[in-house]
Amino acid sequence: MKRPTSKQLVSWAGSILMVASLVFLGRLLFEGRGDIDVASLASAGVIAGLLLVAFFEGLGILLAGLNFRALVKNVSGVLVDKPLALVVYTVSNVYKYIPGGVMYVVGRNRLAVETEDLSHPDVALSTVIEGALVAIAAVVIVIITAHDHALAYLRQLEPSTTLIVVLIVVVVLAGSALFSFRRKIAGGLKDMYGHVKLLSPFVLIKRFAFALLIMTLWGGTFLATLAVVGQGIAPGMAPTIIGLFLLAWLAGFLTPGAPSGAGVRELIMRMALGGIVNDTTLLSAMIMHRIVAAAGDVAVYGVAVGYARIAKMREAAL
């Protein structure tokens, strides 16, 4: 019996992860269905508006995939085939719904398996850089659009004794680990330095500009969802709502183990936006935004697969 190749194993593992992601995603959406006033969302205008939001959600993922492909080239000097890059990026994006928050990172390593001369460290480093850039972009947007509201909210937080003890333990353990493995870490950083020779300041600025665009688009989709479900929005409040949404997104993004920031993002949004947006409307918008975002994630994966098949057919016809 012929043993499966590494590419086949990766493909099978990807299929299993995709099914698992859809199961967890379905459970996540099923749990929130009771908080939605379905009757208020049944009009043609609302449905059309939500479909438009889902379209821009998917567009944001496509732009992020193209940006990641460019970042991989900047890090490694290897230009990944565009159809492959989009398929891997979009399917890995769906993996974020699996609890643990790491499977989407693992999924991207399929690029290294299927692309000659591209290494796993190159893909991993590109993922780390992308994550840092989008987090910094979110912070910049929050500072520009909603720093007063964000500071007022953060001042209200009173860290518990348990949280302080946990943070101290984490810092001590992290410091001990860094000291114990300092030589291996230094060697790893030295090897990593060889992978970033193509990352000039100008290149980083371009990638950061893309991250700003994507995060602004992401915040805009939530603003649009609020408007679609019936929240009146004064022009001066639109940037603030986008900024506070991204503050909540950042909290979910930085929380380990939460699938796609589930729960954390909604908690912060209700606290930060509670005095600005009608609470009932905010709750409906949060649930609907997660639904349309998930729909956009799945739909854009289908688009990427279709694009890859068309590209393969064209290549075979030549």
N, C-alpha and C positions, 0 to 999 in steps of 0.2 A: 504494500500500500504506500502510495506516494505521500511523503510528509508535506504539510502545508508550508508555504513560504511565509517569510516574516510579513510581507505585504498582505497576504490573505489573513493571517492572524490579526493584524491591525484592523483590517476591514471588518472581520467578525466581531472583534471587541467593540469597534465603533457602532456596529448595528445594535449590539446588546446595550451599550450606553445610551443610544438614541431611544430605545424602547423604555429604559429605566427613566430617562429624563422626562419623557411624555407621561409616564405614570405619575411621577412626583409632581409634574406640572398640573396634571388633571386633578390630583388630590388638593393641591394648593388652591386652585380656582374653585373647586367644589366646596371647600370649606368656607369661602367668602361669598357664596352665591346668595345666602340669606340676608345679607346686608344691602342688597340692590333692590330698588323699587323698579321692577321690570316694566310696569305700566307706563312710567314716566319716560322710558327709553324706547318705547315702541313706535314712535313717529318716524317717518321716512327721513326727515331732516337730521334727527339724532343719529340714526343708523348710518346715514351718509357721512356725517361728521366723524363718527367713530372709525369708519372704514378709511377715511382720509388720514386720521391720526395713525392707524395701523400702517398705512402706506409710508408715512414719514418715519415711523419706528423702523420699518424694514430698510428704508433708504439710509438711515443712520448706521445700521449694521453693515450695509454694503460699503459705505464710505469708510467705516472703521476697518473692514476687511482689506480694502485697497490700501489704507494707511499702514496696516500691519505688514502687508506684503512689501511695501516700500521700506518699512523699518527693518525687516529681515534682510533686505538687500543692503541697506546701509550698514548693518552689523556684520554681515557675512560676505558681502560681495556677490552673492548668489541670487539671481532673480527667479523666484518660484513661478511656475506656470500659473497664469491668472485663474483659469477654471479650478485648478486644484486648490489654490490659495483661498478662493471664495467658498468652495465646498467645505474645506477643513475649518475655516474660520466660522462659518455660519453653523455648522453642526456642533462645533465645540462651544459656541455661544449657547446652544440649547442645553448642553451638559451642565450649565451653571445652576440649573434647577435641582440637580442632585445634591442632597445634603453633604456637607463637608467643604464645599467651595473650592475644590482643587481639580475636579475632573475636567473642567474646561481647559485648564492649563495642560493636563496630561493629553487631552485630545489633540491639541495643536502639534504635538510631537510627531504626528503622522506626516507632517511636512518633511521632517528629517528622514523618515523611512522611505518616502516616495520621491525625494529630490536628491540627485547626485551632488556630492560635495557639500551638502548642507548638514551640519552636525546638530545634535540635540542641545548642546550648550548654546549654539547660536539662536535656536528657537526659544529656549528658556530665557536667555538674556533679553531677547526682543520682547517677550511677554512681560518681564519685569519693568523694562523701560516704558512700555506702553501703559502699564498700570500706574507707574509713577507720574507719567505725563497727564493722564486723564484725571488723576487725583489732584495734581497741582492746578490743572485747568479748572476743576470744580471749585477749588479754594479761591482762585483768582476771581471767578464769576461771582461767588458768594460775597467776597470783599467789595467788589464793584457795585453789586446790585442790592445787597441786603445786609451789610455789615452791622448796622445799628440794631436791626431786629435779631440777627444772629447772636450778637453780644448780649442783648437783653435776655434772650432765651438761655444762653449758656450760664449767665449769672444766677439764674433761678435754680440751676442744678445743684443739689447738695449731695456730694459723694458719700456713700454709706461707709461705715467702718469696715464692713466685709470687702467692699470694692477696694478700699485703700490697702488692706492686708493682701488681697490678691495681687494688686499691682506691685507691691513691694516684693512678694514672693517671685513674681514673674521677672522683675528686674534683677533680683539676686540670681535666679536660675540662669537667666540669659547671660549675665556677666560671668558666671562660673563657666558656662559652656564656651563663651568666647575666649576666656583665658585658657581653658583646657585644650581647645582645638585651634589655638592661635596660629600655629605653624601651618596646619592644613588650610586654614582660612586664608592666610597670607599667600600660600601657593595657589589657591583657587583664584584669588584676586589677581595674581600675576598672570595666570593663564587667561582670565577673563579680559585683561587689558589688551591682549592680542586680538580679541574679537571685536574691539571697538575702534579699530584704527580708521574706519571710514566714517565715524560719527563726529563730523566737524560741528562747531557751534551753529553754522548756518543750517545744517541738516536737522539738528535738534530743534531749531526755531521753526522750521517747516513742519516737522512732526507735531510740535506743540501747537502751532496754529491750527492744524487739522483737529487736534484734541479739543481745542476751544470751540471750533465749529460744531463738532459732534456733540459736545456737552450742552452747548446752547440749543441745538436742535432737540436734544433729549428733554431739556427743561421746557422748551416750547411745546412739546407734545403734551406734557401734563397741563400746562396752561390752557391749551386748546381743549383738552378733555374736560377741564373745569367749565369752560365756556359752553361746551356741547351739552353738558348735563344740567345747565341752567344757572350757573353762577355769573352774576353781573361783575364785570372786571373794569375798574377805572384804568385809563391808560397809564397813570403814574404808579399803579400797583402791580402791573404786569412784570416788570423786572424784579420786584421784591418777591413775588410768588415763585418765579423761576429760581431765584437765588436760594430761597428757603427750601424749595424742592431738592435742589442739588446738595444742600446741607444735609438733608435727610438721606439722599442717595449716598453721600459720602460716608455717613454713619453706617449704613447697611453694607457698603462696599468694604469697609475696614473691619467689619464684624466677622470673625472666623466662624465657619460652620453654618451660617445662615444661607440657605439656598437662594441666590439672587437677592440677598438682603431682605428676604421675606420676614415680615413682622417688625424688624428694626426700623426700616424706612417708614412704614405706616405709623409707628409709634411716635417717631420724631416729627413727622408731618402734622399729626393731630395736635402735638404740643406747640409747634412753631407757627402753624397756620390757623390754629383754633380761634384766635382773636381777630383774624383777618377775613376768613372764609366761613360761610354758614356751615355748621358742623355736619348736618345731614347731607348737604351737597358735597362736602369734602369727603365724607365716607364713601358716597357713591362714586365720586371721581377717582378715589384711590383704588377701589376695586376694579372699576372699568378700565383705568389706565393699566393696571397689571394684566387684565384680560387682553386688551388690544396690543400691549407690548408683547405678550406671549404669542398672540396671533401673528404679529409682525415677525417675531423670531422664527416661528415655524414656516411661515410663508416665504420668507427670504431664503431659508434653506432650500425650499422647493425650487425657487427661482435659480439659485446657484447650481443645483443638480441639473435642472433643465438646460442652463447655459453650458454646463460642462458636457452634456450629451450632444448638444448642437455643435459645439466646438470639435468634439471627437468625430462626429459624422462628417463635418467639413474637412477635417484632416484626413479622414479615410478616403474621401472623394478625390483628393488631390493626387 
